[in-house]
Amino acid sequence: MTDSAAISAGSGAGTGPGTGSGTGAGTRTGMGDGTRAVRAGLPEPVKHEPTLPGPVFAAHFHLPGDPTGPYTYGRDDNPTWTLLEQAIGELEAPDELPDEASGEGSEGAAGPGVETLVFASGMAAISAVLFSQLRAGDAVVLPDDGYQALPLVREQLTAYGIEVRTAPTGGDAQLDVLDGAKLLWIETPSNPGLDVCDVRRLADAAHARGALVAVDNTLATPLGQRPLELGADFSVASGTKMLTGHGDILLGYVACRDAELTAAVRRWRKIVGAIPGPMEAWLAHRSLATLQLRAERQNTNALALAEALRGHDEVTGLRYPGLPDDPSHKIASQQMRRFGCVVSFTLPSRTRADRFLDALRLVDDATSFGGVRSTAERRGRWGGDAVAEGFIRLSAGSEDTDDLVTDVLRALAESASQRP
């Protein structure tokens, strides 16, 4: 895939694996990412009914006689979740949707064998996979450069008698500690360092050793990367970030093909009760309609920022998988359709980084990423990430590209001229 094709794949014009439109068996002919995102999970149209039904607020449902049917109690299932889960599944595995040209299935039909479960947060989704699949005596391989909460997860897994091994994301280093493991957890691109590993290579190696594979797809989203197509057993993500994109929802999900694995995750959700509210689920589904539009602008902005920062004297350690000279670019261009909205780099000191953040006008100093409003933060303020004190994680929003780049370069210049 060329650099330009990877960035603009949402138009359906890309030529690499998993581009926005396709004509192969099991695909919807000519349907691009934008069309799919707008239509995903919508029910069959009914006269005088809304296109997307409103949220269903119900703790219990009418249930005479034996408890048959999908909706019995609000902790188990909800019609609003169902539509959202179907929509996410269509984005995670669109090539498994019924082929309209063949007359099979109908608009909104779920892909065969792919089931999605939504959760109250990304961490709820992560925990559900790990704790539903692992038992005392098992071994799990985690990235040692992944999301900040993973060390807390590691402590809990260890307390339950599960062996935890770690290795960096880059260079497929997790392969070195894979033998005998029950589960391999991949985070690519990694957060916040933006390293990338070869998902298909690791998945093949793990399966050959009898291990399951889960991929945290939060930074990429299904429009940037499809882990199930690359061989993963689970695609897991925080929907709080770019998937919903407005910084107003906490949400997570797990997508899986295997019915038995999915049942175990569903059982864990029922036991723990880590369920989303119906309003959050409805807002998330509504937000999916603009995912492709947001992703296009945010990816464009991230690449423009990375290119602008590349020549700055005080910027070191610049990372963005979309840059042709980035260490991760080669493998990222083979398995990613978009490179994401996050850019990371390091300024000389904590003080220098804080001055830069204070000087920004269009970029909020806030944690999290993926929203329509650009955000940046000095990650070292939290502790737990192995980064320098001046390390910045910047999430490009949907502002006009020229305005955003100008603001960042102005803030760098103004903060550099200030006295220590």
Salt bridges, closest charged atoms under 4 A:
ASP3 OD1 - HIS329 NE2 2.77
ASP33 OD1 - ARG36 NH1 3.39
ASP33 OD1 - ARG226 NH2 3.64
ASP33 OD2 - ARG337 NH2 2.49
ASP33 OD2 - ARG338 NH1 2.93
ASP76 OD1 - LYS270 NZ 2.67
ASP77 OD2 - ARG266 NH1 3.72
GLU85 OE2 - ARG269 NH1 3.16
GLU96 OE2 - ARG257 NE 2.43
GLU100 OE2 - ARG28 NH1 3.08
GLU107 OE1 - ARG28 NH1 3.86
GLU115 OE2 - ARG266 NH2 2.37
ASP138 OD2 - LYS182 NZ 3.90
GLU163 OE2 - ARG165 NE 2.98
ASP172 OD2 - ARG201 NH1 2.87
ASP179 OD1 - ARG209 NE 2.56
ASP195 OD1 - ARG319 NH2 3.04
GLU229 OE2 - ARG226 NH1 3.45
ASP233 OD2 - HIS207 NE2 2.80
GLU296 OE2 - ARG338 NE 2.72
GLU314 OE1 - ARG352 NH2 2.74
ASP325 OD1 - ARG310 NH1 3.19
ASP326 OD2 - ARG319 NE 2.93
ASP354 OD1 - ARG378 NE 3.30
ASP365 OD1 - ARG381 NH1 3.35
GLU377 OE2 - ARG379 NH1 2.62
GLU377 OE1 - ARG381 NH2 2.87
GLU377 OE2 - ARG393 NH2 3.12
ASP385 OD2 - ARG379 NH2 2.92
GLU389 OE1 - ARG378 NH1 2.81
ASP400 OD1 - ARG297 NH1 3.45
ASP407 OD1 - ARG410 NH2 2.61
GLU414 OE1 - ARG410 NH1 2.90
